[in-house]
Amino acid sequence: MDEVVFEYQLTYDECRRILLGASPKANRAVIIILLGIAVIGAGGAIASHEWIGALATVTFISFCLTMRIWHMPRRIWKYGLGIQEPRKVTFNRDGIVSKSESVELKFPWSRFSSTRETKEFFVLLTSRNAPEIVVPNRGLRTAEDEKRLRSILEAHAPVTYGDRVIRRGLAMKLLLLSVSVIVIVFIYVEFQIR
């Protein structure tokens, strides 16, 4: 049977990059959007001389950024089942099998729609809102393994190259939230001026 085996043990930095989107571009996009919301909210509150609104907005954004960038990755690294254990991930015609000392997971190919390749990772994107599978490409042993992996992926979840900026669902939610904040601030300021 034609299969490819990855063997690796995640480092904390890899785990953190995976949890934050496997791409620094995703983090920058989220931070810029959240800071934009904070500036708009603070500007609206300052324009109508309500410092409590500005303080609440900045505090909320700071809390969100702290939870996303610092607290969440540390918590998952510390308490995630099998996250720090050596792992063996097998790609074959039937799907993907991921094994560690305490966890064994099996995923059929029907779960995946495509694969993104970054400098460090293969990111298998799901066709539903299920979590994606991220495998560091340093786990490949030989060039022949890489060739076989690409063949398997092309048959089941075609590879696209380049860092993904941000998933569409999250981008749309952040856009809608940004537009909502802008509209609310505009309406509020208009009523305060009149």
C-alpha positions, 0 to 999 in steps of 0.5 A: 500500500502506498503511504507516507509517514510523518514522525515528529514532536511539536515544539511550543513555537510550532503549536503556537503558530498552528493555533494562531493560524499557521501564518503570521499574516493571519495574526497581523490581519486579526490584530489590525482589524481588532485595533481598527475597531478599538480606534473607531470605538475610542474615537467615537467615544472621545468625540462625544466626550465619553471616556468610559466608552473608550476605556471599555473598548480598549480594555475589551480589545486588549483582553481579546488579544491577550487571550488569543495570542498568549493565554489560549496557546499556553493553555492548549500546550499545557493541557491538550491531550497528546499535544506534547507527545511524539506523533506519527501521522500516516497518509494513505489511500483511505485517509489520515491516521494520527497516533501518539501515546495517548491519542489515535485519530482517523480521518477519511479523505471525505472530510478534507477539501484541499491542502495549503502548503506554507513554508513550515506546514501542510494544512489540510482544510476541511469541507465543513466547519471542523478543525483543520489538520496541520502537519509540520513538513519537517516530519517528512523523511526523504524526497521520495516521501514528499513526492508520494505525499504530493501524489496522495494529496493531489488525488484527495485534497489538492495542494495550493501554495502560499500562506493563507491570510485568514479563513473566509468565515472569520474574515466575514465575521470580523468585517461584519463586526467592524461595519456594525461598530462603525454604524453604531458609533456613527449613529451614536455620535450623530444623536449626541451632536443633535 
